[in-house]
Amino acid sequence: MWTRQKKKSPIGRLVVPAIAIAFFTYFGFHAVHGAFGLNSKMHLEHRSMQLEAKLADLVEQRKQMERRVALLDSATLERDMLDQQARALLNVSRDNEITIYR
């Protein structure tokens, strides 16, 4: 009966840890820099804050426009507001008036 004894090589012991290190390095890199990683999340949060600020500005502009349109409503028509809007659009003033543009 022949028995063959193998000598364990030092390289054989390093194969599993090397594969594990490569695996964790690959997925670790993509967890930080990937399309759904931490950097991408910070970028999306920053963009979200910018868009919310822009939305708040647009909502305020809309409220101001709705207030001005409400003044021009036929039921509550204010002659001063109508006169002011017409003069601003037509760029017209009377001879005895001083026009100041903002």
Gaussian input, Z-matrix of N, CA and C with variables (Angstrom, degrees):
# hf/3-21g

backbone

0 1
 N
 C     1     B1
 C     2     B2     1     A1
 N     3     B3     2     A2     1     D1
 C     4     B4     3     A3     2     D2
 C     5     B5     4     A4     3     D3
 N     6     B6     5     A5     4     D4
 C     7     B7     6     A6     5     D5
 C     8     B8     7     A7     6     D6
 N     9     B9     8     A8     7     D7
 C    10    B10     9     A9     8     D8
 C    11    B11    10    A10     9     D9
 N    12    B12    11    A11    10    D10
 C    13    B13    12    A12    11    D11
 C    14    B14    13    A13    12    D12
 N    15    B15    14    A14    13    D13
 C    16    B16    15    A15    14    D14
 C    17    B17    16    A16    15    D15
 N    18    B18    17    A17    16    D16
 C    19    B19    18    A18    17    D17
 C    20    B20    19    A19    18    D18
 N    21    B21    20    A20    19    D19
 C    22    B22    21    A21    20    D20
 C    23    B23    22    A22    21    D21
 N    24    B24    23    A23    22    D22
 C    25    B25    24    A24    23    D23
 C    26    B26    25    A25    24    D24
 N    27    B27    26    A26    25    D25
 C    28    B28    27    A27    26    D26
 C    29    B29    28    A28    27    D27
 N    30    B30    29    A29    28    D28
 C    31    B31    30    A30    29    D29
 C    32    B32    31    A31    30    D30
 N    33    B33    32    A32    31    D31
 C    34    B34    33    A33    32    D32
 C    35    B35    34    A34    33    D33
 N    36    B36    35    A35    34    D34
 C    37    B37    36    A36    35    D35
 C    38    B38    37    A37    36    D36
 N    39    B39    38    A38    37    D37
 C    40    B40    39    A39    38    D38
 C    41    B41    40    A40    39    D39
 N    42    B42    41    A41    40    D40
 C    43    B43    42    A42    41    D41
 C    44    B44    43    A43    42    D42
 N    45    B45    44    A44    43    D43
 C    46    B46    45    A45    44    D44
 C    47    B47    46    A46    45    D45
 N    48    B48    47    A47    46    D46
 C    49    B49    48    A48    47    D47
 C    50    B50    49    A49    48    D48
 N    51    B51    50    A50    49    D49
 C    52    B52    51    A51    50    D50
 C    53    B53    52    A52    51    D51
 N    54    B54    53    A53    52    D52
 C    55    B55    54    A54    53    D53
 C    56    B56    55    A55    54    D54
 N    57    B57    56    A56    55    D55
 C    58    B58    57    A57    56    D56
 C    59    B59    58    A58    57    D57
 N    60    B60    59    A59    58    D58
 C    61    B61    60    A60    59    D59
 C    62    B62    61    A61    60    D60
 N    63    B63    62    A62    61    D61
 C    64    B64    63    A63    62    D62
 C    65    B65    64    A64    63    D63
 N    66    B66    65    A65    64    D64
 C    67    B67    66    A66    65    D65
 C    68    B68    67    A67    66    D66
 N    69    B69    68    A68    67    D67
 C    70    B70    69    A69    68    D68
 C    71    B71    70    A70    69    D69
 N    72    B72    71    A71    70    D70
 C    73    B73    72    A72    71    D71
 C    74    B74    73    A73    72    D72
 N    75    B75    74    A74    73    D73
 C    76    B76    75    A75    74    D74
 C    77    B77    76    A76    75    D75
 N    78    B78    77    A77    76    D76
 C    79    B79    78    A78    77    D77
 C    80    B80    79    A79    78    D78
 N    81    B81    80    A80    79    D79
 C    82    B82    81    A81    80    D80
 C    83    B83    82    A82    81    D81
 N    84    B84    83    A83    82    D82
 C    85    B85    84    A84    83    D83
 C    86    B86    85    A85    84    D84
 N    87    B87    86    A86    85    D85
 C    88    B88    87    A87    86    D86
 C    89    B89    88    A88    87    D87
 N    90    B90    89    A89    88    D88
 C    91    B91    90    A90    89    D89
 C    92    B92    91    A91    90    D90
 N    93    B93    92    A92    91    D91
 C    94    B94    93    A93    92    D92
 C    95    B95    94    A94    93    D93
 N    96    B96    95    A95    94    D94
 C    97    B97    96    A96    95    D95
 C    98    B98    97    A97    96    D96
 N    99    B99    98    A98    97    D97
 C   100   B100    99    A99    98    D98
 C   101   B101   100   A100    99    D99
 N   102   B102   101   A101   100   D100
 C   103   B103   102   A102   101   D101
 C   104   B104   103   A103   102   D102
 N   105   B105   104   A104   103   D103
 C   106   B106   105   A105   104   D104
 C   107   B107   106   A106   105   D105
 N   108   B108   107   A107   106   D106
 C   109   B109   108   A108   107   D107
 C   110   B110   109   A109   108   D108
 N   111   B111   110   A110   109   D109
 C   112   B112   111   A111   110   D110
 C   113   B113   112   A112   111   D111
 N   114   B114   113   A113   112   D112
 C   115   B115   114   A114   113   D113
 C   116   B116   115   A115   114   D114
 N   117   B117   116   A116   115   D115
 C   118   B118   117   A117   116   D116
 C   119   B119   118   A118   117   D117
 N   120   B120   119   A119   118   D118
 C   121   B121   120   A120   119   D119
 C   122   B122   121   A121   120   D120
 N   123   B123   122   A122   121   D121
 C   124   B124   123   A123   122   D122
 C   125   B125   124   A124   123   D123
 N   126   B126   125   A125   124   D124
 C   127   B127   126   A126   125   D125
 C   128   B128   127   A127   126   D126
 N   129   B129   128   A128   127   D127
 C   130   B130   129   A129   128   D128
 C   131   B131   130   A130   129   D129
 N   132   B132   131   A131   130   D130
 C   133   B133   132   A132   131   D131
 C   134   B134   133   A133   132   D132
 N   135   B135   134   A134   133   D133
 C   136   B136   135   A135   134   D134
 C   137   B137   136   A136   135   D135
 N   138   B138   137   A137   136   D136
 C   139   B139   138   A138   137   D137
 C   140   B140   139   A139   138   D138
 N   141   B141   140   A140   139   D139
 C   142   B142   141   A141   140   D140
 C   143   B143   142   A142   141   D141
 N   144   B144   143   A143   142   D142
 C   145   B145   144   A144   143   D143
 C   146   B146   145   A145   144   D144
 N   147   B147   146   A146   145   D145
 C   148   B148   147   A147   146   D146
 C   149   B149   148   A148   147   D147
 N   150   B150   149   A149   148   D148
 C   151   B151   150   A150   149   D149
 C   152   B152   151   A151   150   D150
 N   153   B153   152   A152   151   D151
 C   154   B154   153   A153   152   D152
 C   155   B155   154   A154   153   D153
 N   156   B156   155   A155   154   D154
 C   157   B157   156   A156   155   D155
 C   158   B158   157   A157   156   D156
 N   159   B159   158   A158   157   D157
 C   160   B160   159   A159   158   D158
 C   161   B161   160   A160   159   D159
 N   162   B162   161   A161   160   D160
 C   163   B163   162   A162   161   D161
 C   164   B164   163   A163   162   D162
 N   165   B165   164   A164   163   D163
 C   166   B166   165   A165   164   D164
 C   167   B167   166   A166   165   D165
 N   168   B168   167   A167   166   D166
 C   169   B169   168   A168   167   D167
 C   170   B170   169   A169   168   D168
 N   171   B171   170   A170   169   D169
 C   172   B172   171   A171   170   D170
 C   173   B173   172   A172   171   D171
 N   174   B174   173   A173   172   D172
 C   175   B175   174   A174   173   D173
 C   176   B176   175   A175   174   D174
 N   177   B177   176   A176   175   D175
 C   178   B178   177   A177   176   D176
 C   179   B179   178   A178   177   D177
 N   180   B180   179   A179   178   D178
 C   181   B181   180   A180   179   D179
 C   182   B182   181   A181   180   D180
 N   183   B183   182   A182   181   D181
 C   184   B184   183   A183   182   D182
 C   185   B185   184   A184   183   D183
 N   186   B186   185   A185   184   D184
 C   187   B187   186   A186   185   D185
 C   188   B188   187   A187   186   D186
 N   189   B189   188   A188   187   D187
 C   190   B190   189   A189   188   D188
 C   191   B191   190   A190   189   D189
 N   192   B192   191   A191   190   D190
 C   193   B193   192   A192   191   D191
 C   194   B194   193   A193   192   D192
 N   195   B195   194   A194   193   D193
 C   196   B196   195   A195   194   D194
 C   197   B197   196   A196   195   D195
 N   198   B198   197   A197   196   D196
 C   199   B199   198   A198   197   D197
 C   200   B200   199   A199   198   D198
 N   201   B201   200   A200   199   D199
 C   202   B202   201   A201   200   D200
 C   203   B203   202   A202   201   D201
 N   204   B204   203   A203   202   D202
 C   205   B205   204   A204   203   D203
 C   206   B206   205   A205   204   D204
 N   207   B207   206   A206   205   D205
 C   208   B208   207   A207   206   D206
 C   209   B209   208   A208   207   D207
 N   210   B210   209   A209   208   D208
 C   211   B211   210   A210   209   D209
 C   212   B212   211   A211   210   D210
 N   213   B213   212   A212   211   D211
 C   214   B214   213   A213   212   D212
 C   215   B215   214   A214   213   D213
 N   216   B216   215   A215   214   D214
 C   217   B217   216   A216   215   D215
 C   218   B218   217   A217   216   D216
 N   219   B219   218   A218   217   D217
 C   220   B220   219   A219   218   D218
 C   221   B221   220   A220   219   D219
 N   222   B222   221   A221   220   D220
 C   223   B223   222   A222   221   D221
 C   224   B224   223   A223   222   D222
 N   225   B225   224   A224   223   D223
 C   226   B226   225   A225   224   D224
 C   227   B227   226   A226   225   D225
 N   228   B228   227   A227   226   D226
 C   229   B229   228   A228   227   D227
 C   230   B230   229   A229   228   D228
 N   231   B231   230   A230   229   D229
 C   232   B232   231   A231   230   D230
 C   233   B233   232   A232   231   D231
 N   234   B234   233   A233   232   D232
 C   235   B235   234   A234   233   D233
 C   236   B236   235   A235   234   D234
 N   237   B237   236   A236   235   D235
 C   238   B238   237   A237   236   D236
 C   239   B239   238   A238   237   D237
 N   240   B240   239   A239   238   D238
 C   241   B241   240   A240   239   D239
 C   242   B242   241   A241   240   D240
 N   243   B243   242   A242   241   D241
 C   244   B244   243   A243   242   D242
 C   245   B245   244   A244   243   D243
 N   246   B246   245   A245   244   D244
 C   247   B247   246   A246   245   D245
 C   248   B248   247   A247   246   D246
 N   249   B249   248   A248   247   D247
 C   250   B250   249   A249   248   D248
 C   251   B251   250   A250   249   D249
 N   252   B252   251   A251   250   D250
 C   253   B253   252   A252   251   D251
 C   254   B254   253   A253   252   D252
 N   255   B255   254   A254   253   D253
 C   256   B256   255   A255   254   D254
 C   257   B257   256   A256   255   D255
 N   258   B258   257   A257   256   D256
 C   259   B259   258   A258   257   D257
 C   260   B260   259   A259   258   D258
 N   261   B261   260   A260   259   D259
 C   262   B262   261   A261   260   D260
 C   263   B263   262   A262   261   D261
 N   264   B264   263   A263   262   D262
 C   265   B265   264   A264   263   D263
 C   266   B266   265   A265   264   D264
 N   267   B267   266   A266   265   D265
 C   268   B268   267   A267   266   D266
 C   269   B269   268   A268   267   D267
 N   270   B270   269   A269   268   D268
 C   271   B271   270   A270   269   D269
 C   272   B272   271   A271   270   D270
 N   273   B273   272   A272   271   D271
 C   274   B274   273   A273   272   D272
 C   275   B275   274   A274   273   D273
 N   276   B276   275   A275   274   D274
 C   277   B277   276   A276   275   D275
 C   278   B278   277   A277   276   D276
 N   279   B279   278   A278   277   D277
 C   280   B280   279   A279   278   D278
 C   281   B281   280   A280   279   D279
 N   282   B282   281   A281   280   D280
 C   283   B283   282   A282   281   D281
 C   284   B284   283   A283   282   D282
 N   285   B285   284   A284   283   D283
 C   286   B286   285   A285   284   D284
 C   287   B287   286   A286   285   D285
 N   288   B288   287   A287   286   D286
 C   289   B289   288   A288   287   D287
 C   290   B290   289   A289   288   D288
 N   291   B291   290   A290   289   D289
 C   292   B292   291   A291   290   D290
 C   293   B293   292   A292   291   D291
 N   294   B294   293   A293   292   D292
 C   295   B295   294   A294   293   D293
 C   296   B296   295   A295   294   D294
 N   297   B297   296   A296   295   D295
 C   298   B298   297   A297   296   D296
 C   299   B299   298   A298   297   D297
 N   300   B300   299   A299   298   D298
 C   301   B301   300   A300   299   D299
 C   302   B302   301   A301   300   D300
 N   303   B303   302   A302   301   D301
 C   304   B304   303   A303   302   D302
 C   305   B305   304   A304   303   D303

   B1=1.4245
   B2=1.5287
   B3=1.2815
   B4=1.4593
   B5=1.5266
   B6=1.2195
   B7=1.4709
   B8=1.5177
   B9=1.2595
   B10=1.4612
   B11=1.5315
   B12=1.2515
   B13=1.4548
   B14=1.5265
   B15=1.3270
   B16=1.4593
   B17=1.5077
   B18=1.2508
   B19=1.4509
   B20=1.5177
   B21=1.3110
   B22=1.4712
   B23=1.5258
   B24=1.3263
   B25=1.4611
   B26=1.5310
   B27=1.3008
   B28=1.4707
   B29=1.5297
   B30=1.2995
   B31=1.4657
   B32=1.5198
   B33=1.2869
   B34=1.4541
   B35=1.5175
   B36=1.3154
   B37=1.4621
   B38=1.5381
   B39=1.3004
   B40=1.4703
   B41=1.5269
   B42=1.3052
   B43=1.4661
   B44=1.5307
   B45=1.3198
   B46=1.4687
   B47=1.5325
   B48=1.3370
   B49=1.4704
   B50=1.5313
   B51=1.3321
   B52=1.4697
   B53=1.5270
   B54=1.3240
   B55=1.4653
   B56=1.5259
   B57=1.3291
   B58=1.4696
   B59=1.5236
   B60=1.3288
   B61=1.4737
   B62=1.5313
   B63=1.3201
   B64=1.4676
   B65=1.5253
   B66=1.3225
   B67=1.4579
   B68=1.5271
   B69=1.3357
   B70=1.4614
   B71=1.5246
   B72=1.3214
   B73=1.4654
   B74=1.5241
   B75=1.3276
   B76=1.4602
   B77=1.5250
   B78=1.3287
   B79=1.4544
   B80=1.5257
   B81=1.3120
   B82=1.4588
   B83=1.5169
   B84=1.3277
   B85=1.4621
   B86=1.5244
   B87=1.3316
   B88=1.4633
   B89=1.5290
   B90=1.3169
   B91=1.4694
   B92=1.5180
   B93=1.3194
   B94=1.4696
   B95=1.5218
   B96=1.3229
   B97=1.4609
   B98=1.5218
   B99=1.2884
   B100=1.4625
   B101=1.5193
   B102=1.3260
   B103=1.4624
   B104=1.5261
   B105=1.3083
   B106=1.4646
   B107=1.5282
   B108=1.3240
   B109=1.4563
   B110=1.5187
   B111=1.3243
   B112=1.4648
   B113=1.5238
   B114=1.3381
   B115=1.4755
   B116=1.5213
   B117=1.3007
   B118=1.4569
   B119=1.5260
   B120=1.3205
   B121=1.4616
   B122=1.5292
   B123=1.3372
   B124=1.4669
   B125=1.5213
   B126=1.3447
   B127=1.4602
   B128=1.5332
   B129=1.3187
   B130=1.4628
   B131=1.5310
   B132=1.3281
   B133=1.4699
   B134=1.5229
   B135=1.3383
   B136=1.4653
   B137=1.5308
   B138=1.3242
   B139=1.4693
   B140=1.5292
   B141=1.3383
   B142=1.4603
   B143=1.5309
   B144=1.3332
   B145=1.4670
   B146=1.5280
   B147=1.3407
   B148=1.4654
   B149=1.5230
   B150=1.3195
   B151=1.4597
   B152=1.5283
   B153=1.3354
   B154=1.4675
   B155=1.5228
   B156=1.3426
   B157=1.4626
   B158=1.5317
   B159=1.3198
   B160=1.4663
   B161=1.5317
   B162=1.3284
   B163=1.4643
   B164=1.5226
   B165=1.3341
   B166=1.4630
   B167=1.5332
   B168=1.3340
   B169=1.4674
   B170=1.5222
   B171=1.3265
   B172=1.4607
   B173=1.5246
   B174=1.3145
   B175=1.4715
   B176=1.5188
   B177=1.3203
   B178=1.4660
   B179=1.5298
   B180=1.3347
   B181=1.4720
   B182=1.5284
   B183=1.3053
   B184=1.4682
   B185=1.5182
   B186=1.3367
   B187=1.4681
   B188=1.5258
   B189=1.3374
   B190=1.4673
   B191=1.5296
   B192=1.3262
   B193=1.4672
   B194=1.5221
   B195=1.3293
   B196=1.4665
   B197=1.5202
   B198=1.3381
   B199=1.4722
   B200=1.5216
   B201=1.3284
   B202=1.4641
   B203=1.5247
   B204=1.3213
   B205=1.4606
   B206=1.5180
   B207=1.3288
   B208=1.4645
   B209=1.5320
   B210=1.3300
   B211=1.4633
   B212=1.5346
   B213=1.3167
   B214=1.4634
   B215=1.5204
   B216=1.3238
   B217=1.4638
   B218=1.5290
   B219=1.3174
   B220=1.4621
   B221=1.5321
   B222=1.3107
   B223=1.4695
   B224=1.5260
   B225=1.3132
   B226=1.4718
   B227=1.5207
   B228=1.3021
   B229=1.4513
   B230=1.5273
   B231=1.3021
   B232=1.4602
   B233=1.5210
   B234=1.2899
   B235=1.4614
   B236=1.5249
   B237=1.3134
   B238=1.4658
   B239=1.5328
   B240=1.3079
   B241=1.4672
   B242=1.5240
   B243=1.3112
   B244=1.4571
   B245=1.5247
   B246=1.3183
   B247=1.4582
   B248=1.5322
   B249=1.3228
   B250=1.4611
   B251=1.5288
   B252=1.3088
   B253=1.4617
   B254=1.5237
   B255=1.3131
   B256=1.4634
   B257=1.5198
   B258=1.3214
   B259=1.4669
   B260=1.5300
   B261=1.3263
   B262=1.4642
   B263=1.5285
   B264=1.3275
   B265=1.4595
   B266=1.5215
   B267=1.3311
   B268=1.4583
   B269=1.5247
   B270=1.3326
   B271=1.4589
   B272=1.5358
   B273=1.3330
   B274=1.4586
   B275=1.5252
   B276=1.3109
   B277=1.4649
   B278=1.5199
   B279=1.3105
   B280=1.4676
   B281=1.5274
   B282=1.3275
   B283=1.4674
   B284=1.5260
   B285=1.3340
   B286=1.4524
   B287=1.5573
   B288=1.3061
   B289=1.4658
   B290=1.5289
   B291=1.3060
   B292=1.4561
   B293=1.5303
   B294=1.3183
   B295=1.4575
   B296=1.5299
   B297=1.3029
   B298=1.4647
   B299=1.5223
   B300=1.3404
   B301=1.4618
   B302=1.5151
   B303=1.2980
   B304=1.4723
   B305=1.4997
   A1=108.08
   A2=112.41
   A3=119.39
   A4=109.02
   A5=117.70
   A6=121.37
   A7=107.72
   A8=112.81
   A9=118.23
   A10=107.67
   A11=117.10
   A12=120.67
   A13=108.29
   A14=113.77
   A15=118.10
   A16=108.73
   A17=113.49
   A18=119.28
   A19=107.47
   A20=117.34
   A21=120.46
   A22=109.02
   A23=113.44
   A24=117.35
   A25=109.62
   A26=117.86
   A27=120.48
   A28=111.75
   A29=117.22
   A30=120.03
   A31=110.09
   A32=118.89
   A33=122.56
   A34=112.24
   A35=116.71
   A36=119.99
   A37=112.29
   A38=117.64
   A39=121.51
   A40=113.34
   A41=118.64
   A42=121.15
   A43=110.93
   A44=117.86
   A45=120.77
   A46=111.52
   A47=120.20
   A48=118.39
   A49=113.19
   A50=117.31
   A51=119.61
   A52=110.39
   A53=117.79
   A54=120.75
   A55=110.01
   A56=117.51
   A57=120.66
   A58=111.29
   A59=117.03
   A60=120.20
   A61=110.15
   A62=117.75
   A63=120.97
   A64=110.37
   A65=117.25
   A66=122.71
   A67=110.94
   A68=116.89
   A69=120.81
   A70=112.13
   A71=117.44
   A72=120.46
   A73=110.47
   A74=116.93
   A75=121.19
   A76=111.19
   A77=116.41
   A78=119.23
   A79=112.15
   A80=118.49
   A81=121.40
   A82=111.74
   A83=116.51
   A84=120.50
   A85=110.65
   A86=116.08
   A87=119.22
   A88=112.69
   A89=117.61
   A90=119.78
   A91=110.76
   A92=117.34
   A93=120.82
   A94=111.23
   A95=117.77
   A96=121.34
   A97=114.37
   A98=119.34
   A99=121.94
   A100=113.05
   A101=115.73
   A102=122.27
   A103=111.75
   A104=117.97
   A105=122.29
   A106=110.91
   A107=117.19
   A108=121.75
   A109=113.07
   A110=114.65
   A111=121.21
   A112=112.28
   A113=117.03
   A114=119.14
   A115=111.19
   A116=116.32
   A117=120.71
   A118=110.66
   A119=116.86
   A120=120.93
   A121=110.54
   A122=117.41
   A123=120.18
   A124=110.80
   A125=116.52
   A126=119.91
   A127=110.47
   A128=117.63
   A129=121.03
   A130=111.52
   A131=117.75
   A132=120.33
   A133=110.64
   A134=116.82
   A135=120.64
   A136=110.20
   A137=116.77
   A138=121.03
   A139=110.51
   A140=116.12
   A141=120.55
   A142=110.62
   A143=117.32
   A144=120.36
   A145=110.89
   A146=117.07
   A147=119.95
   A148=111.01
   A149=116.38
   A150=119.74
   A151=111.94
   A152=117.41
   A153=119.83
   A154=110.96
   A155=116.88
   A156=120.16
   A157=110.35
   A158=116.08
   A159=120.05
   A160=110.33
   A161=116.46
   A162=120.51
   A163=111.01
   A164=117.16
   A165=120.22
   A166=110.69
   A167=116.79
   A168=119.89
   A169=111.53
   A170=116.42
   A171=119.74
   A172=111.88
   A173=117.06
   A174=120.22
   A175=109.71
   A176=117.41
   A177=120.83
   A178=110.71
   A179=116.77
   A180=119.74
   A181=111.01
   A182=115.76
   A183=118.91
   A184=111.31
   A185=117.61
   A186=120.42
   A187=110.68
   A188=115.79
   A189=118.82
   A190=110.74
   A191=116.86
   A192=119.93
   A193=111.46
   A194=116.76
   A195=119.24
   A196=111.00
   A197=116.76
   A198=119.63
   A199=110.68
   A200=117.20
   A201=120.56
   A202=111.10
   A203=116.93
   A204=120.37
   A205=110.27
   A206=117.52
   A207=120.66
   A208=110.70
   A209=116.87
   A210=119.54
   A211=111.37
   A212=117.24
   A213=120.76
   A214=112.60
   A215=117.57
   A216=121.28
   A217=109.20
   A218=116.95
   A219=120.68
   A220=112.13
   A221=118.20
   A222=120.58
   A223=111.04
   A224=116.83
   A225=120.60
   A226=110.31
   A227=117.38
   A228=122.40
   A229=110.89
   A230=116.36
   A231=121.55
   A232=107.44
   A233=115.20
   A234=120.07
   A235=111.99
   A236=116.74
   A237=119.01
   A238=111.29
   A239=115.45
   A240=119.56
   A241=110.31
   A242=116.87
   A243=121.02
   A244=110.76
   A245=116.12
   A246=121.42
   A247=110.74
   A248=116.58
   A249=121.41
   A250=110.98
   A251=117.15
   A252=120.67
   A253=111.00
   A254=117.47
   A255=120.73
   A256=110.88
   A257=117.47
   A258=120.70
   A259=111.52
   A260=116.38
   A261=119.24
   A262=111.10
   A263=117.39
   A264=120.21
   A265=112.53
   A266=116.46
   A267=120.19
   A268=113.21
   A269=116.59
   A270=122.12
   A271=110.50
   A272=115.94
   A273=122.81
   A274=108.82
   A275=115.82
   A276=120.43
   A277=108.33
   A278=114.81
   A279=119.74
   A280=109.58
   A281=115.70
   A282=120.47
   A283=112.69
   A284=116.83
   A285=118.88
   A286=112.54
   A287=117.58
   A288=121.27
   A289=110.90
   A290=114.50
   A291=120.77
   A292=106.64
   A293=116.71
   A294=121.22
   A295=109.42
   A296=115.93
   A297=121.99
   A298=106.91
   A299=116.64
   A300=122.09
   A301=109.75
   A302=115.98
   A303=120.20
   A304=109.69
   D1=128.10
   D2=-178.14
   D3=-100.06
   D4=133.41
   D5=173.98
   D6=-120.82
   D7=132.56
   D8=179.91
   D9=-112.20
   D10=125.27
   D11=178.51
   D12=-104.80
   D13=130.78
   D14=179.72
   D15=-98.45
   D16=139.97
   D17=175.07
   D18=-90.06
   D19=126.52
   D20=-179.42
   D21=-72.13
   D22=128.67
   D23=-179.28
   D24=-87.64
   D25=149.85
   D26=179.26
   D27=-68.22
   D28=-24.10
   D29=179.07
   D30=-71.87
   D31=-34.83
   D32=-179.96
   D33=-62.70
   D34=-31.67
   D35=178.71
   D36=-75.16
   D37=-18.69
   D38=-176.86
   D39=-94.63
   D40=-6.23
   D41=-175.94
   D42=-67.19
   D43=-51.35
   D44=-177.76
   D45=-64.00
   D46=-46.77
   D47=176.82
   D48=-62.77
   D49=-35.13
   D50=179.21
   D51=-66.43
   D52=-41.46
   D53=177.51
   D54=-65.20
   D55=-40.94
   D56=178.89
   D57=-64.19
   D58=-42.30
   D59=178.78
   D60=-63.85
   D61=-42.46
   D62=178.49
   D63=-62.91
   D64=-42.13
   D65=179.47
   D66=-61.04
   D67=-50.50
   D68=-178.85
   D69=-67.88
   D70=-34.33
   D71=178.02
   D72=-65.96
   D73=-44.91
   D74=-179.60
   D75=-61.11
   D76=-52.06
   D77=-177.56
   D78=-72.57
   D79=-30.19
   D80=175.41
   D81=-65.55
   D82=-42.38
   D83=178.22
   D84=-61.43
   D85=-45.91
   D86=-178.49
   D87=-72.95
   D88=-22.16
   D89=175.09
   D90=-69.98
   D91=-26.65
   D92=179.79
   D93=-95.82
   D94=-47.22
   D95=-171.51
   D96=-105.42
   D97=-1.09
   D98=-176.05
   D99=-74.01
   D100=179.82
   D101=-178.04
   D102=-63.83
   D103=-28.88
   D104=178.60
   D105=-116.08
   D106=24.89
   D107=-176.18
   D108=-85.94
   D109=-171.83
   D110=-176.80
   D111=-66.53
   D112=-41.66
   D113=178.46
   D114=-63.06
   D115=-40.22
   D116=179.41
   D117=-65.68
   D118=-37.85
   D119=178.63
   D120=-64.26
   D121=-43.17
   D122=178.43
   D123=-63.66
   D124=-40.03
   D125=178.51
   D126=-63.32
   D127=-42.86
   D128=179.64
   D129=-65.62
   D130=-38.16
   D131=177.96
   D132=-65.64
   D133=-40.82
   D134=178.62
   D135=-64.00
   D136=-43.76
   D137=178.90
   D138=-64.58
   D139=-37.01
   D140=178.64
   D141=-63.36
   D142=-41.93
   D143=178.62
   D144=-64.82
   D145=-39.23
   D146=178.06
   D147=-63.24
   D148=-44.33
   D149=-178.44
   D150=-68.81
   D151=-33.83
   D152=176.61
   D153=-66.62
   D154=-38.48
   D155=177.14
   D156=-65.26
   D157=-41.51
   D158=178.45
   D159=-64.95
   D160=-39.21
   D161=177.84
   D162=-62.79
   D163=-41.71
   D164=178.77
   D165=-61.88
   D166=-40.90
   D167=177.15
   D168=-63.40
   D169=-43.26
   D170=-179.66
   D171=-66.81
   D172=-36.12
   D173=177.18
   D174=-64.79
   D175=-41.47
   D176=178.62
   D177=-64.51
   D178=-42.77
   D179=177.41
   D180=-61.56
   D181=-40.50
   D182=179.40
   D183=-64.35
   D184=-41.32
   D185=178.67
   D186=-62.21
   D187=-41.18
   D188=178.50
   D189=-63.49
   D190=-42.23
   D191=179.11
   D192=-65.83
   D193=-38.48
   D194=178.37
   D195=-65.02
   D196=-37.80
   D197=176.69
   D198=-63.16
   D199=-42.37
   D200=-179.32
   D201=-68.01
   D202=-38.79
   D203=178.27
   D204=-67.46
   D205=-36.74
   D206=178.26
   D207=-62.46
   D208=-33.00
   D209=177.64
   D210=-70.34
   D211=-25.66
   D212=-179.80
   D213=-91.70
   D214=3.45
   D215=179.55
   D216=-64.10
   D217=142.93
   D218=-175.61
   D219=-64.76
   D220=-28.91
   D221=-179.98
   D222=-71.19
   D223=-36.27
   D224=-177.98
   D225=-122.69
   D226=43.63
   D227=-176.48
   D228=-67.01
   D229=125.07
   D230=175.46
   D231=-103.64
   D232=125.24
   D233=-176.61
   D234=-65.00
   D235=-36.00
   D236=179.84
   D237=-63.49
   D238=-42.37
   D239=179.95
   D240=-65.89
   D241=-42.68
   D242=178.81
   D243=-63.64
   D244=-42.89
   D245=178.95
   D246=-63.20
   D247=-43.35
   D248=-179.78
   D249=-63.35
   D250=-44.13
   D251=-179.66
   D252=-66.05
   D253=-42.55
   D254=-179.83
   D255=-63.93
   D256=-42.85
   D257=179.13
   D258=-65.42
   D259=-39.13
   D260=179.75
   D261=-67.01
   D262=-41.09
   D263=-178.95
   D264=-72.58
   D265=-38.13
   D266=-177.27
   D267=-90.14
   D268=-10.53
   D269=-179.27
   D270=57.77
   D271=50.20
   D272=-176.19
   D273=-124.59
   D274=142.66
   D275=172.20
   D276=-145.13
   D277=161.66
   D278=179.79
   D279=-80.64
   D280=167.93
   D281=-177.57
   D282=-66.05
   D283=-33.50
   D284=-175.20
   D285=-96.16
   D286=16.82
   D287=-178.67
   D288=-111.39
   D289=150.36
   D290=174.69
   D291=-108.16
   D292=126.25
   D293=-178.17
   D294=-102.55
   D295=125.89
   D296=178.73
   D297=-119.52
   D298=119.47
   D299=179.57
   D300=-96.37
   D301=140.54
   D302=177.52
   D303=-98.95

